[in-house]
Amino acid sequence: MRVTIGATALLVACGSTPEYDGLLEPPAHGLQVTSEPFVLEPGQETTRCFHVNLGNAEQLDVVRFETNQRPGQHHFNIFMSDLEREDGFGPCPDEFELFVGARPIVDGSSGAVDYAFPDGMAFPLPKDTLIIMQLHWINVTDQPAEQQFALNLHTAEGPVATEVDLYGFTTLEITLPPNERTTIQKDCVMRDNIGLLSMSSHFHQRGVLATTAVMRDGAPADQVYSNERWDDPDVEFFERPIAIKNGDVIRFACTYENRDDFTVEYGPSASDEMCFVFGYYFPKKGLIPCF
């Protein structure tokens, strides 16, 4: 595992420490965290969690999240946490810990992500943050494949006027009959006045369309997002933040083509399905969920 602060590399002992391998150039101002490499055998699928105690003595204001990984990653979730974990690969948070001791800060699918916030905005990481990388990998080749993940935390060089946070919407009620096209839809009633900065989505290989619309005071639905790719979903950075008021409804939907001869339901495996919509908003009011 590697933590890089600015241009100075701090190597943290947790088993063998890999040399910098070109996954990402370290940020000019901030931290880089890279997981230990491991080998995935042909046809193997696994979800592993890699832990990094940043040891930051004060709050870090992150102005840009940037990731990269080796081929084979299916999706990832990055959490900030105050749980106690040793550096390196270890147990992923259970359902209870995800609610009380860990919360997402970056999510993505098989492609690299690059989330930069508008000037004067940043995502705060509190003192002594534990970073948990939840990494889902699949080796679809006939050869062993080395896997590794890198995260850049670009930090502000001066004061930040506005703190941002994350929203995340999903549904667990996914049932896809065999050999059918199915759309799963859910409405989320908003209880805060916020501005949406970005939006992305996540589903698995049966997903063919994800959409999101905003409904205000009985007006026609205003579609704000659409994505047709499961492997590298579109990330929409809104040129002007989308204003959301208390009582507005955000409707998201995922459409699937299940060409298998069996029913598919919600789950984390590539043989299951998911439907997520997530992104960043301001001003910070904590994680805004809808399940």
KOLPA-28223 format. One line per 4 residues: number of its first residue (from 1); their letters; for each residue z, x, y of N, C-alpha, C. Coordinates in steps of 0.02 Angstrom, whole numbers. Layout:
<sites>
NUM) A) Z X Y Z X Y Z X Y; ...
</sites>
This chain:
<sites>
1) MRVT) 0 43 -59 0 0 0 0 44 61; -38 24 111 -43 63 172 -28 19 232; 15 44 276 25 13 342 3 63 394; -43 43 437 -66 87 491 -47 56 557
5) IGAT) -14 96 600 6 72 666 -33 113 717; -76 78 755 -119 113 802 -163 162 764; -164 224 785 -204 274 750 -162 316 703; -98 298 695 -54 338 653 -43 303 586
9) ALLV) -57 337 531 -50 307 465 21 318 440; 56 264 424 122 268 393 114 246 321; 124 291 274 116 275 204 184 254 176; 186 194 147 248 166 123 248 170 47
13) ACGS) 298 201 18 299 211 -54 308 146 -91; 262 131 -136 268 74 -181 219 85 -237; 234 134 -279 186 154 -329 137 203 -297; 78 209 -326 28 255 -299 0 227 -235
17) TPEY) -9 269 -185 -35 248 -120 -108 268 -115; -154 219 -109 -225 236 -106 -244 268 -40; -294 312 -42 -322 337 20 -362 281 54; -370 287 120 -411 238 157 -481 238 128
21) DGLL) -506 179 111 -567 174 72 -623 138 109; -616 127 174 -670 98 211 -675 23 210; -625 -12 183 -627 -85 185 -628 -110 257; -586 -80 300 -583 -98 370 -565 -36 411
25) EPPA) -595 -29 469 -571 21 516 -504 -3 544; -454 41 547 -389 20 575 -397 -2 648; -356 -49 671 -361 -71 741 -340 -17 789; -369 -18 849 -351 31 900 -279 19 923
29) HGLQ) -258 -44 921 -189 -61 941 -165 -115 893; -119 -96 848 -95 -144 800 -80 -112 733; -83 -153 680 -64 -131 614 -119 -148 564; -127 -105 514 -169 -121 457 -127 -120 394
33) VTSE) -136 -171 352 -100 -176 289 -152 -182 233; -148 -138 184 -196 -138 128 -158 -142 62; -179 -187 19 -146 -193 -46 -163 -135 -91; -122 -124 -141 -139 -76 -193 -199 -101 -233
37) PFVL) -244 -57 -252 -300 -79 -293 -278 -93 -365; -314 -137 -398 -302 -149 -469 -368 -168 -501; -372 -163 -566 -434 -177 -603 -431 -245 -636; -483 -284 -625 -490 -350 -657 -542 -344 -711
41) EPGQ) -524 -365 -771 -569 -359 -828 -624 -412 -826; -680 -401 -861 -735 -451 -861 -710 -520 -882; -730 -570 -842 -711 -639 -857 -640 -657 -839; -601 -610 -813 -530 -623 -798 -523 -658 -730
45) ETTR) -476 -704 -726 -457 -738 -664 -382 -731 -654; -362 -714 -593 -291 -705 -581 -273 -720 -508; -212 -742 -497 -183 -748 -430 -122 -702 -427; -122 -655 -380 -68 -608 -373 -44 -607 -301
49) CFHV) 20 -592 -291 48 -587 -224 69 -515 -210; 46 -490 -152 64 -423 -130 108 -429 -69; 164 -392 -69 215 -398 -17 218 -334 25; 224 -344 91 231 -288 137 284 -304 189
53) NLGN) 338 -266 190 388 -272 242 365 -230 302; 347 -264 356 321 -228 414 373 -184 448; 436 -206 446 489 -167 477 482 -164 553; 449 -214 582 440 -214 655 506 -229 690
57) AEQL) 524 -187 738 588 -193 772 588 -248 825; 529 -273 843 524 -327 892 464 -371 873; 459 -427 909 404 -473 895 337 -439 905; 289 -455 861 221 -431 869 177 -490 890
61) DVVR) 140 -480 944 95 -532 969 24 -516 945; 1 -553 895 -63 -539 863 -118 -576 901; -167 -538 927 -222 -568 965 -285 -576 922; -283 -546 862 -342 -551 818 -321 -536 746
65) FETN) -341 -580 700 -333 -568 628 -401 -549 600; -402 -496 559 -464 -472 530 -451 -452 458; -495 -473 411 -485 -457 341 -550 -430 310; -541 -397 254 -598 -379 211 -572 -368 141
69) QRPG) -616 -370 91 -596 -365 22 -654 -342 -21; -639 -322 -82 -691 -305 -129 -720 -368 -161; -783 -365 -184 -814 -425 -216 -773 -449 -275; -767 -515 -279 -728 -546 -333 -673 -591 -308
73) QHHF) -658 -586 -243 -607 -630 -215 -632 -701 -210; -591 -749 -232 -610 -819 -228 -581 -851 -166; -517 -841 -153 -487 -862 -90 -421 -825 -80; -395 -829 -19 -331 -796 -5 -291 -837 45
77) NIFM) -226 -829 42 -179 -856 90 -131 -800 111; -123 -791 176 -76 -741 202 -18 -778 233; 43 -760 212 103 -791 238 145 -741 276; 182 -766 326 237 -727 355 300 -757 327
81) SDLE) 350 -716 316 409 -739 279 471 -701 299; 529 -732 286 592 -697 291 626 -693 223; 587 -704 169 613 -694 102 626 -620 89; 665 -606 39 678 -537 19 632 -519 -39
85) REDG) 587 -471 -27 540 -448 -78 532 -372 -71; 525 -339 -127 507 -268 -127 434 -261 -109; 416 -205 -76 346 -192 -62 306 -186 -128; 245 -212 -127 202 -207 -185 190 -275 -217
89) FGPC) 155 -275 -273 142 -337 -308 207 -364 -338; 215 -430 -333 276 -462 -359 266 -537 -363; 320 -574 -377 315 -646 -387 293 -682 -324; 247 -729 -332 226 -771 -275 282 -820 -258
93) PDEF) 286 -843 -196 336 -893 -178 326 -957 -219; 381 -986 -242 377 -1051 -276 371 -1106 -224; 365 -1168 -247 353 -1224 -201 410 -1231 -151; 472 -1221 -172 530 -1226 -127 527 -1171 -74
97) ELFV) 513 -1109 -95 511 -1053 -49 455 -1061 3; 399 -1092 -16 345 -1102 31 366 -1149 88; 413 -1193 74 435 -1239 127 491 -1210 170; 534 -1167 142 592 -1145 179 589 -1071 199
101) GARP) 547 -1031 166 550 -960 180 484 -925 192; 429 -962 188 363 -932 198 316 -984 228; 272 -962 271 224 -1007 301 159 -971 314; 101 -1006 309 37 -972 315 23 -950 386
105) IVDG) -14 -894 391 -38 -870 456 -114 -859 456; -143 -844 397 -215 -835 391 -236 -862 323; -293 -897 321 -320 -922 258 -395 -907 257; -422 -901 197 -494 -888 192 -519 -895 121
109) SSGA) -585 -891 113 -616 -896 48 -642 -827 27; -701 -824 -2 -724 -761 -30 -749 -712 23; -765 -736 83 -790 -692 135 -735 -665 179; -752 -611 215 -706 -583 264 -699 -631 323
113) VDYA) -641 -628 357 -631 -670 416 -616 -625 476; -629 -652 534 -616 -616 597 -598 -669 649; -533 -679 660 -509 -730 706 -481 -696 768; -514 -704 825 -490 -675 888 -473 -733 935
117) FPDG) -415 -729 966 -392 -782 1010 -416 -770 1082; -422 -824 1122 -441 -816 1192 -393 -770 1230; -417 -742 1284 -375 -698 1324 -310 -732 1344; -256 -695 1339 -191 -721 1358 -155 -760 1304
121) MAFP) -186 -766 1243 -156 -803 1188 -144 -756 1129; -92 -771 1090 -76 -729 1032 -33 -769 983; -37 -748 920 5 -776 867 65 -730 858; 127 -756 868 186 -713 864 211 -703 793
125) LPKD) 224 -640 775 258 -624 713 328 -600 730; 380 -632 704 448 -615 723 469 -546 697; 525 -523 723 554 -459 702 563 -457 627; 551 -400 597 561 -388 525 522 -437 482
129) TLII) 459 -447 497 417 -494 460 399 -465 391; 404 -507 341 376 -492 275 308 -526 271; 256 -487 257 189 -515 246 178 -524 171; 157 -584 152 141 -599 82 67 -615 78
133) MQLH) 30 -575 40 -41 -588 27 -48 -623 -40; -67 -685 -39 -79 -722 -102 -154 -718 -115; -173 -681 -166 -243 -663 -178 -267 -691 -244; -321 -730 -241 -350 -761 -301 -417 -725 -315
137) WINV) -422 -695 -375 -479 -655 -393 -512 -681 -456; -579 -675 -460 -617 -692 -521 -670 -638 -531; -672 -610 -591 -724 -562 -608 -776 -597 -651; -832 -614 -621 -885 -650 -657 -937 -601 -687
141) TDQP) -924 -536 -681 -971 -487 -708 -951 -467 -779; -991 -424 -810 -976 -400 -877 -946 -330 -876; -922 -308 -817 -892 -243 -809 -825 -248 -774; -777 -203 -790 -715 -202 -752 -729 -193 -677
145) AEQQ) -689 -225 -636 -701 -222 -563 -635 -207 -527; -636 -155 -484 -577 -140 -443 -572 -190 -386; -512 -215 -374 -500 -265 -322 -450 -237 -272; -460 -256 -209 -416 -233 -156 -429 -276 -94
149) FALN) -377 -283 -52 -380 -326 7 -350 -289 66; -381 -297 125 -356 -265 186 -349 -315 242; -297 -308 282 -282 -353 338 -268 -311 400; -304 -326 454 -290 -296 519 -253 -346 563
153) LHTA) -199 -324 593 -161 -363 642 -171 -328 710; -220 -351 748 -231 -324 815 -178 -354 862; -141 -312 897 -86 -337 938 -100 -328 1012; -67 -370 1052 -76 -369 1125 -48 -305 1155
157) EGPV) -80 -281 1206 -57 -221 1241 -13 -237 1301; -6 -301 1317 35 -322 1373 64 -391 1360; 94 -422 1411 124 -488 1403 73 -541 1383; 96 -590 1347 54 -646 1323 78 -710 1356
161) ATEV) 32 -748 1384 50 -809 1420 61 -868 1374; 22 -873 1320 24 -932 1277 27 -911 1204; 74 -940 1167 78 -928 1095 40 -981 1057; 4 -961 1006 -35 -1007 964 -2 -1014 896
165) DLYG) -23 -1064 858 3 -1074 791 -51 -1105 748; -33 -1122 687 -81 -1144 637 -70 -1217 619; -124 -1254 607 -120 -1320 576 -156 -1316 509; -133 -1357 462 -164 -1358 396 -161 -1426 365
169) FTTL) -219 -1454 348 -223 -1521 318 -252 -1516 248; -224 -1553 202 -251 -1554 134 -233 -1621 101; -261 -1633 43 -243 -1689 2 -237 -1666 -70; -186 -1691 -104 -176 -1675 -174 -208 -1728 -219
173) EITL) -232 -1782 -189 -260 -1838 -227 -335 -1829 -237; -352 -1782 -279 -422 -1767 -295 -435 -1783 -368; -480 -1830 -380 -503 -1847 -447 -578 -1854 -445; -613 -1811 -480 -686 -1810 -479 -713 -1829 -548
177) PPNE) -739 -1890 -555 -765 -1911 -620 -824 -1867 -642; -835 -1861 -706 -890 -1819 -731 -959 -1844 -709; -1002 -1796 -691 -1072 -1810 -675 -1080 -1860 -618; -1036 -1854 -568 -1040 -1898 -510 -1030 -1860 -446
181) RTTI) -1056 -1889 -391 -1044 -1864 -323 -986 -1905 -295; -935 -1871 -270 -874 -1905 -247 -854 -1877 -180; -832 -1921 -135 -805 -1900 -70 -732 -1920 -66; -690 -1871 -49 -618 -1881 -40 -604 -1877 35
185) QKDC) -571 -1928 62 -559 -1932 134 -485 -1944 148; -461 -1916 204 -391 -1926 223 -385 -1927 299; -341 -1969 325 -326 -1973 396 -258 -1942 411; -255 -1902 463 -193 -1870 485 -178 -1892 556
189) VMRD) -122 -1926 566 -102 -1950 632 -64 -1894 668; -88 -1875 726 -59 -1819 763 -1 -1844 807; 50 -1802 813 110 -1821 851 124 -1773 908; 76 -1730 924 86 -1681 977 23 -1678 1021
193) NIGL) 33 -1660 1084 -22 -1647 1129 -40 -1572 1124; -97 -1558 1095 -116 -1489 1082 -190 -1479 1095; -212 -1416 1093 -282 -1399 1098 -303 -1362 1035; -355 -1386 1000 -379 -1352 941 -425 -1294 962
197) LSMS) -410 -1234 937 -450 -1176 953 -505 -1162 902; -491 -1178 838 -538 -1161 785 -529 -1209 727; -578 -1208 681 -573 -1250 622 -615 -1219 566; -587 -1221 506 -624 -1200 447 -603 -1245 389
201) SHFH) -633 -1234 331 -619 -1277 273 -618 -1235 210; -594 -1265 157 -593 -1231 92 -598 -1282 36; -647 -1272 -8 -649 -1306 -72 -681 -1257 -122; -689 -1278 -185 -715 -1234 -236 -789 -1249 -247
205) QRGV) -817 -1223 -303 -890 -1222 -310 -922 -1290 -318; -884 -1342 -332 -913 -1410 -334 -920 -1440 -265; -888 -1411 -215 -891 -1437 -147 -959 -1427 -116; -987 -1479 -86 -1053 -1475 -54 -1050 -1493 20
209) LATT) -996 -1524 44 -991 -1543 114 -919 -1555 133; -897 -1524 189 -832 -1538 219 -844 -1558 291; -813 -1612 313 -821 -1635 382 -753 -1654 411; -750 -1650 477 -690 -1671 513 -711 -1708 576
213) AVMR) -676 -1764 589 -689 -1804 648 -624 -1821 683; -627 -1831 749 -568 -1851 788 -580 -1922 812; -528 -1965 803 -532 -2035 825 -478 -2047 877; -499 -2073 935 -454 -2082 991 -457 -2154 1017
217) DGAP) -400 -2187 1018 -393 -2252 1050 -448 -2301 1030; -465 -2303 966 -515 -2351 943 -586 -2333 959; -598 -2276 990 -667 -2255 1005 -701 -2232 941; -768 -2230 941 -804 -2205 882 -782 -2135 863
221) ADQV) -783 -2120 799 -763 -2055 775 -807 -2000 805; -776 -1946 827 -811 -1889 856 -809 -1832 806; -866 -1819 772 -867 -1766 722 -865 -1698 757; -819 -1655 735 -809 -1591 768 -822 -1532 721
225) YSNE) -831 -1546 656 -840 -1492 609 -879 -1514 548; -921 -1469 523 -959 -1482 462 -973 -1415 427; -966 -1415 361 -978 -1354 322 -1005 -1373 253; -1056 -1336 231 -1087 -1350 166 -1076 -1293 116
229) RWDD) -1041 -1240 135 -1032 -1182 91 -961 -1177 65; -955 -1169 -1 -889 -1160 -30 -869 -1086 -31; -917 -1040 -37 -901 -971 -48 -888 -933 17; -919 -954 71 -909 -921 136 -913 -976 190
233) PDVE) -862 -1018 195 -865 -1076 238 -871 -1058 312; -904 -1102 349 -911 -1092 421 -842 -1095 455; -833 -1051 503 -774 -1053 546 -799 -1070 616; -776 -1127 641 -797 -1150 707 -745 -1129 759
237) FFER) -767 -1087 806 -725 -1070 864 -750 -1111 923; -710 -1159 943 -732 -1206 994 -737 -1172 1062; -795 -1180 1094 -806 -1149 1160 -755 -1176 1210; -742 -1241 1205 -688 -1272 1243 -640 -1302 1194
241) PIAI) -575 -1287 1198 -527 -1315 1151 -533 -1392 1148; -524 -1419 1088 -526 -1491 1079 -458 -1520 1093; -454 -1563 1144 -390 -1592 1165 -370 -1646 1116; -309 -1641 1090 -281 -1690 1044 -218 -1718 1077
245) KNGD) -213 -1785 1077 -155 -1818 1106 -114 -1853 1052; -51 -1865 1068 -7 -1902 1023 -39 -1969 1005; -46 -1981 940 -77 -2043 916 -149 -2035 894; -183 -1981 915 -251 -1970 891 -250 -1959 815
249) VIRF) -307 -1976 784 -313 -1969 712 -367 -1917 697; -350 -1869 654 -400 -1821 629 -417 -1841 558; -480 -1857 548 -504 -1879 481 -545 -1822 451; -524 -1798 392 -563 -1747 358 -584 -1773 290
253) ACTY) -641 -1747 267 -670 -1770 204 -704 -1712 168; -701 -1713 102 -737 -1665 60 -779 -1703 10; -842 -1682 3 -888 -1712 -45 -904 -1662 -99; -904 -1685 -162 -913 -1642 -219 -969 -1668 -264
257) ENRD) -1002 -1621 -298 -1048 -1637 -352 -1018 -1609 -416; -990 -1654 -457 -961 -1633 -521 -1014 -1641 -576; -1045 -1587 -596 -1097 -1588 -647 -1070 -1576 -717; -1004 -1572 -722 -973 -1562 -787 -963 -1629 -823
261) DFTV) -950 -1624 -888 -939 -1684 -928 -865 -1702 -934; -825 -1678 -886 -754 -1693 -886 -730 -1705 -815; -674 -1739 -808 -645 -1754 -743 -611 -1692 -715; -621 -1680 -651 -591 -1624 -616 -539 -1650 -566
265) EYGP) -482 -1617 -563 -428 -1638 -518 -406 -1579 -474; -357 -1594 -431 -332 -1543 -386 -299 -1486 -425; -309 -1424 -401 -275 -1367 -430 -301 -1302 -401; -265 -1247 -412 -283 -1183 -382 -337 -1145 -419
269) SASD) -350 -1160 -482 -399 -1123 -521 -469 -1140 -499; -516 -1095 -513 -586 -1107 -497 -614 -1167 -535; -583 -1185 -591 -605 -1243 -629 -576 -1308 -601; -529 -1303 -553 -502 -1361 -518 -538 -1368 -451
273) EMCF) -512 -1413 -408 -540 -1420 -341 -485 -1426 -289; -503 -1413 -227 -459 -1418 -170 -498 -1449 -112; -461 -1470 -60 -492 -1493 2 -444 -1476 59; -461 -1423 96 -419 -1400 151 -459 -1398 216
277) VFGY) -426 -1414 271 -452 -1402 338 -396 -1368 376; -411 -1314 411 -358 -1277 445 -387 -1239 504; -343 -1217 548 -364 -1179 606 -305 -1165 651; -320 -1140 711 -269 -1122 759 -269 -1170 818
281) YFPK) -211 -1179 848 -204 -1224 905 -154 -1194 955; -149 -1224 1013 -99 -1204 1063 -77 -1267 1100; -18 -1266 1134 33 -1214 1131 73 -1220 1067; 106 -1167 1047 143 -1164 984 197 -1217 979
285) KGLI) 196 -1255 925 248 -1305 910 271 -1299 838; 252 -1244 805 267 -1236 735 206 -1256 693; 209 -1242 629 156 -1261 584 147 -1337 585; 87 -1361 595 72 -1433 594 37 -1449 528
289) PCF) 73 -1481 481 44 -1496 416 23 -1569 410; -19 -1583 361 -34 -1651 340 -52 -1647 267; -11 -1678 223 -22 -1674 151 -34 -1744 123
</sites>
